[in-house]
Amino acid sequence: MQIDIISLLPSLLESPLNHSILKRAQNKGLVNINIHNLRDYSTHKQKQVDDYQYGGGAGMVLMIEPIVNCIEYLKAATKYDDIIYMSPDGELLNQNISNEISLKKNILILCGHYKGIDERVREHFITREVSIGDYVLTGGELAANVLIDSVARLLPGVLNNETSALEDSFQDNMISPPVYTRPSEFRGMKVPEILLSGNEKLIQNWRTEQSIERTKKRRPDLL
Ligand code: 6GU
């Protein structure tokens, strides 16, 4: 999969992409992630990328020209399955959306800033708008990192255990059961006996039960 990101703050995106699982996924060639600095596509002398909004009001708006310059430059080399704008008024990210996006070959993600971007970009160039929750961030970068992380870990070969993404919370609209590791007893706090029993069938049943109980209690909206 190829993921291109357009951002005014590339360094804000970098760290999460260059550690642990995402770093390994890129090194293995399972995902190719490129960050493009929007400012490089400004044709202004001062590399301006934002301006006051028509009609008045506080807050700067990202201008259409540098964004379209950048999108068109990238589109000349790559055919994108989706051009995604990260925005708090987009569709709310969930596991289904991450699964769906993980099946695409090439995606382009645009991170907004300030008051937003010129609406004409959204109307004519963006194919999908994604939000990571009902709260406002200073820009789309952190949200893009969340989206990319949730998508990249689903790509074949990215996680060590082939089945582990399938058993995630939310993958079947259920919360995962609790997990434990050694020691089996710590300051009198014990691991549930059944997990030490070695009986796979009983353990599987227990996990399913726990999963249902937790979902009922914590996220009844999922049931
Ligand atoms: Cl995608 N962007 C911003 N700026 N704020 C958000 C968001 C995105 N998702 C939730 N809040």
Residues whose N, C-alpha, C, O or C-beta is under 5 A from the ligand:
A	BS01	6GU	M86 S87 P88 V130 S131 I132 G133 Y135 V136 L137 T138 G139 G140 A143
